[in-house]
């Protein structure tokens, strides 16, 4: 009996020693193991208010215990494209595409040598082209964006983007995207936001190549569109593009298209011009907590500086409302470490 008691005591004694040693080892490991740093979701942003506001907002609305929690099904984020996800100076990229298409198609249209605005394009007279105004630009778009099928147009755009170079940066137009905004798109999707492009640019122009750049599928790209018609084409159906505008996705058109196509108000909305103001106002009226994000072009060295008086991407009324209502404004010069992905290469 004494032997059993002694044996039990020995077992308990060594067990306690083992447990004690194991605990000390774990404590030692915990003390020795360095703290794992939380990965910065927006590494190309400086430590500024815009970055802090974005991260604080995402943390708040994705926390199920927070009163401002937003269910995943309602986490809709809309982004303008021109001047917001990629550059828009010295002219919209789609205009450069139209100009190059006029030159490529000129042999089939000898009358263009004498007709404006085509004459100005063929003679590389940009000052004369500017004088043609919106009507002249519309003529260029209709002539170069219609009279073909959706698949033929898609191929034209893809062939162009594969070789065309930006006139001042001398890189492909697909390289003129903003690295900080690419990070923002990825950050939002990692937190179960559904990201949409809502742009004044042509929807089929964007769908031809931007999906891979932004990680946004075709059905989540919304833009202006020309009229189309169905042709059974002897058993080989096609969608033909006809020379007439169907919808302009700008200003008031943005919330109208959002409601028609998405069917929900965004809780996160991002733009850079007065053309995005109504989209931002629509997001601001959401019952859920929303964040409105304006990109202010302030860097005339690395990019361009423009706002209230610019003919492209004018930011006037939008800037006033952002300041009045406390919307988040990105100061490109101060807030971004880099602008384009190729700066990281």
N, C-alpha and C positions, 0 to 999 in steps of 0.2 A: 504494500500500500504506500509506504514511504517512497519507494522507488518510482511509483507512478506519479506521486505528487512532485517529486524532484524532477522527473522527466518533463512534466507539464510546465513547471516553472522555467526550466531551461529553454523549452520551445518558445514560451511567451517572451522570455528575456531576449533571445536571438531575433524573434519576430519584431520586437520593439526596436532593437538596434537596426534591423534591416529597413524598417519603415522610416526611422529617423534619418538613416543615411540617404535613403531614396528622396526624402523630402528636402534634405540639405542639397543633394545633387540637383534637384529640380530648381530650388531657389537659386543655386549657383548659376545654373544654365540661364535662368531668367535674367539674373543680374548681368551675366556676361553677354547675352544676346543683344545686339544693338536694336534700337527701335526701328521698325519698318516705316519708312516715310510714305505718306499718302501721295500717290502719283498725281501730278498736276494735270487736270483735264484740259487746261488751256495754256500750254507752255509758251505759245508765241505772244501772249498778252503780258504786259507789265502788271505789277501789283497796283492796280488803279481801281477807281470806284466802279467802272463798268464791269470789270471782271468780278469784283466782289458782289455786285448786285446780281449778276447772272447766277453765280454759284449759290448765293444765299437763297435766291428764288427757287432754284431747282431742288436744293436740299429741303426747303420748306414744303413745297407742293408734292413732293414724293414721299414724305414722311406720313405714314398712315395715322400717327398719333397727333399730328398737327391739325389745328382747326382749318387750315387752308389746304389740306390734302386734296389733290385732284385725282379722280379715278383715271386709270390708264386710257380708257375709251374716250376721255375728254381732253387728253393731252395733245392738242393740235397746235403745231407751230408753222407759221407761214413766212416765207422769205421772198422779198423782191430779188431779182437777179441782176440787172444792169446797174452797176455802181454800188451794189450791195454784196453780191457774191463774187462778181468779177468786175473788172474795170469797164468804164464807159467813155473814156476820152481817147483821142480827140473827137471820136464819134462812136455811135453805137456799132457794135461788131456786126450786127445784121445789115447795117448800111454798107459796110465794107464788103460784105458778101454780095449784096445787090450790085455794087459798083463793079466788082470782078466778074459777075455774071453778065452784065451788060457788055463788057469787053469780050467775053467768051462767045456771046451770042451775036455780036455785031455783024459778022459776015452774012448772017441770014436776014439782016435788017439794014440794008444800005440807006434807008430813009433816016436812020438815026444820026447820020453825019450832019444833017441840017436841022434836026428837030431837038428842041430842048425838052427835058433836061439831059437827054442822052448825049447831045453834042458836047455839053460841058464835061461829062464823064469821060468820053472818048478823047477829049483834049486835055484831060487832067486839070481842068479849070475849076478848082474847088470854090473860088470866090463866086463864080457865076452859078455854080450849083447851089450855094447858100441862098442866092437871090431867088431861086425857084421856089423856095419856101416849102410848106407842108404839101402843097399840091404837087410840086415836082417830085418830092420824095415818094409820095403815094404812087405816082406814075412809075417810078423805078421799081417799087415793090411789086406792083401789079404785073409789070412786064417780066419780072424775073422770078416771081413766086407762083405763077399760075400757068395754065396751059399744059400741065403734066399731071401724072398720078402722084399720090402720096409717096409711093415707093421710089419713083424717079426723083422727086424732090429730095427725099431723104439721102439718096446716093449723091446728088449734087452737093448737098451740104457736107456730107462726110468726105467727099473728095477734096472739097475746098479746105476744110479744117485740117486735113492731113498735111497740107503744104503752105497755106497762107501764113504770113508773118505780120505781126503788129508793126505799124509804120514807125514808131519811135523806140519801142523796147526790143524790136528785132527778135522776138520769140513767137512761137505759135500762140494763137488766140486762146487755145485751151490751157495755156500756161499762165494766163493773166488772171487767174483766180486768186482769191485772198486766203492765205494760209490760216489766219486766225478764225475766219468764218468756216473753213473746212473743219477745224477743231471743234467749233461750236455745234455744227450739225451733228458730228459724231458724238459729242457729249450729250446732247439732247436725246439722240436715239438710244444711247446706252442707258438712259433713264426713262425709256419707254414713251418718248414723245414721237409722234408721227410727223415727219417734216415734209412740207409742201413748198414748191416754187409757185409764186403768184406774181407774174411778170407782165409788163406791157409788151415784151418781145413776142415774136411769133411762136406759138406753141409747137408747131412742127419743126421749126428751126432748132429750138432747144432740145426737143426730144430726139433729134438725130444724133446727138453726141454727149449731152451733159449728164446722162444717168451715171456713167462710170466715174465722172469727175466728182459729183456730189453724193453719190450713193443713194440717189432718189429715183425710184422707178417711174416709168412713163406716165402711169395713171395718176401720179402725184405731182405732175407738172402742168400748171395752168397758165395760159397766156392768150394773147390776141390771136385771132384766126380769120382766115379768108373763107369764103363760101366753098363748099364742096358738093359734089353730086355722085350718086352711085351709078355705075355702068356695069350691067351684067356681062358685057364684052364677050358674047358668044361662049358662055360657060366659064370664062376666066375673069371673075368680078374684080373691078378696080374702083378706087375712090379718086375722082378727078377734081383737081383744084381749078376753080374758076375765078376770073379777075373781078372780084367784088368782096368788100369787107363784110364779115359776118358779125364780129364782136371785137371791141377794143377793150382790152383788159388793163385799164388805167383809171386812176382816180375813183369815181363812183362805181366804175365797172368792176373793181377788185372785190369789194364786199358782195356785189351781186353774183359774181362768178363763184366766190367762196360758198355762198349759200346754195347756189344751184348745183355745184359739183361736189363739195365736201358735205354740206348740210349741217355744219356746226360752226360756231364762232371759234376762232383761234384763241388760245390763252397766252400764246407767245407770238409776237409779230415783229418782224424786222424789215426795215427799209432805209432809204437814204435820201428821198426826195419828197416834194409835195405830192407827187403822183402816188405816193404810198400812204398819204395822210388818212384817207377814208378807211383803208384797211386797218390802220393803227387805231382809229377811233372805234371801229367795229370790235376789235379785240379788247379795247379798254372797257367796253360795255358788258363784257362777259360777267356772269354771276360768280364764276370762279376768279380767284386772284390771277391777274394777268401781268405780263411784262412787255412793255413796248420799247423797242431798241432801235434808235436811229444812228446810222453811221454818218459822221460829219467828216468830209474830205478836207483835211487841214495840212496835208504834207505835200508841199510843192517841190520838195527835193526828191523823195523816193516815188511819189505818185503825182497827184495834182491837188491843188487847193481851190475849192470853189463852193459856193453856196447860194446866196440870195440873188445874185445877178446873172447866174449861169444860164445859158440856153439849153444846156444838157444837165439833167439831174439837179434842177433848182431846188434848194432847200431854204424856204422862207417862212411860209405859214406853219409848216411842220416843225421848224426849229422853235418858233414862238410857242406853239402849244406844248412841245416837249419841255421847255423851260417853265412854262406856266403850271403844267400838271405833274411835273417831277418825273417825266419819262427818262429812261437811261439813254445817254448820248455818248457814243464812242468818239473820242478825239483821236483820229487816226495817227497823227504825229506823236502824241504822247502815250497812247494806250497800246500800240502794237510794236513789238520788237522787230518783227519782219512783216512784210506785206505779201510777197509772192512765194510760192513753194520753191522756185528756182534760186531764191536767195539762200536756201539751206543747203544747196548742192555744193 
